[in-house]
Amino acid sequence: MIHKVLFTAMAAACLSGASAGLQAQEKPVMATVVKISGIPWFDRMHVGVKEFAAATPSVTAFQNGPSNADAAQQLRIVEDLVARKVNTLAVVPMDPAVIEGVLKRAMDRGIVVVTHEADNQKNTNANIEAFDNADYGRALNEKLASCMGKQGKWTSFVGSLGSRTHIQWVDAGAENAKKYAGMTLVDAKNESFDDANRTYEKAKEILRKHPDLRGFQSSAGNDVIGIGRAIEEAGLQGKVCLVGTGLPNPSAKLLESGAISAIGFWDPKYAGIAMNKIAKLLLEKKPLTDGMNLEVKGYEKVSVKKGPGAGVLMVGNAMVIADKSNYKEYLF
Amino acid sequence: MKPKTDPQLAFLISINVLILLCAAILSRGAFIDSYNLQSMAAQVPELGLLAIGVMLAMSSGNGGIDLSGTALANLSGVASALLVSAFLSADADPWAFTVAFVAVAMLVGLLGGVLNGLLIAHLGLTPILCTLGTQMLFTGVAVVLSGGVSVRVGSAGPLMEIANGLVCGVPISFVIFCVISLLIGMTLKFSPFGIQLFLMGTNAKAARYSGFALSRILIRTYGMCGVLAGVVAVLIASRNVNVKWDYGQSYLLIAILITVMAGVKTEGGYGRMICIFLSATALQLLSSMFNFLDASNFIRDFAWGMLLLIFLATMRYDLKSLFIRTTSIPTSSVQRPPASTNHS
């Protein structure tokens, strides 16, 4: 009896809500699924997806993601979206291997699949990377070289020796530095484990060991914070250069003080737009051609190659190297 | 058992029907499309089986709980994938591969579960601490075995069929879940083991004085939890083609949520399998409904929490008293103290 009362009350509440949700949804539905909701990086991507939705009224586009960092939760969202038969699915996989199965089911069901940050994903129509890793490493090093006046000792940091992209970045950087006879690489590839405190300790050690050190090139997101703190405490701003991967908001203070010379990153906002633009092209059965222009900042001339599976691997040129003068354009 | 309907059961049935109705209306019928029903049915077993494990551990009383289920499932999957792939080829011998994979996964699960049982029964460890420890142990071993990356399970046809195939339109994994629920439910209700388990959960001291083999019951209970984790490993491997040590890290709390919402007594001694089943499906329906409506996953977490609170409120607080005036006068609390206290 009580449950009947409860039941009818809740049913009434739901039905009244239902009328609001009954809008026609005949437009193609384009879903974006990120690794985690509610963190700055993917909030920024959400800005891009919303911008895409506003600029493309002919489709319904939205972003969703799990509330905790668990590949299984992301998988469940994708499962439900596949069951719902959205038209396109843009995914930034938590772990590409875990969602291979469901992406295959999605493609079998005729859903267009686009991935990002997953150049080893087999079951995808297209995977888009923001930039070529070697290009990025070279660009960071070039910035470092110009800051150091192409002279002096420098060292490099990686998240761990196992992180493939970081190694590619610092190797390309070392290759680039060979152009300048005055630059010497010392104690290369220190491991930071993306931990600002550990990086801080290690940077202090290196500064003691090499008092004449002139530059750092770092890779993991928190490295610039740790090394920057060590430089600032030693009062070496302007004397020691630091260029590495970092995000504008957390790095702002150290960029202002001069402890960080420049940070490199890609803007997830444009990555979100680019993924959906590619998905829309595929939905309209338009071809993806080498050197094409997606009309998104940083993706004006995208290379298209064969990927590890049936789909293609696309690489843009969306790297951003920001310093004190322009980081405010990218606050996230 | 009871002549009257169980309020928990009634609540869970109405919640399931209600969510299904709401979702069907809000999605204009797309929600009750057969593909989605199959997709949801295929998603339920992983969490449902883990929840059954938690329920078994809880029923044993004395603070019984199993926190190591997900970790053990991952370890079973990783160990089985590595071991079986080393000896058999999935392409050359799909049937042998499948049988071996399932057997090894369940064996590893059983061993892990028995380890929990031995530690709790013979060393007298508190279950929550013991299984927290073994959770880390299982995760650690899985990391070391796999080197921290996901392990590809060979795509043997029969193995893939387990989580992706259908019988009469029903996913095979869901059928497995139903059969296991039924078997364990019957065991709990009719076998001496089940009856002893619940009696031990109700009053361990009385059970000991009655001559129950408490250690054996505990080891069997946690062993069953382990085997369930092994089955979950098979389902994960079959559905995702890959297994990894950190898969489903959020599952533990959801499994406990399912168990509590099913009315399993956290202090032990009571739990109904049908309620676990309906509680698992209710959470799945709610979760899928929100994904159909583009709602944020934080709203889903919020709704799950609300559901739990509504449930606890309706179970603890008798709403009937608001509508029907009771004629019986509560007497027990106003009884006089025994006359003997008048002496002094």
Interface residues (C-beta under 8 A of the other chain):
Chain A: M1 I2 H3 V5 L6 F7 M10 A11 C14 L15 G17 A18 G21 L22 Q25 S37 G38 F62 N64 G65 P66 S67 N68 A69 D70 A71 A72 Q73 L75 R76 I77 E79 D80 L81 V82 A83 R84 K85 D95 A97 V98 I99 E100 G101 V102 R105 R109
Chain B: P7 A10 F11 S14 L18 L21 C22 I25 L26 S27 R28 A30 D33 Y35 N36 Q38 S39 M40 A42 Q43 E46 V149 S150 R152 N164 R239 N240 V241 N242 K244 D246 Y247 G248 Q249 S250 Y251 S287 S288 N291 F292 L293 D294 S296 N297 F298 R300 D301 T314 L319 K320 F323
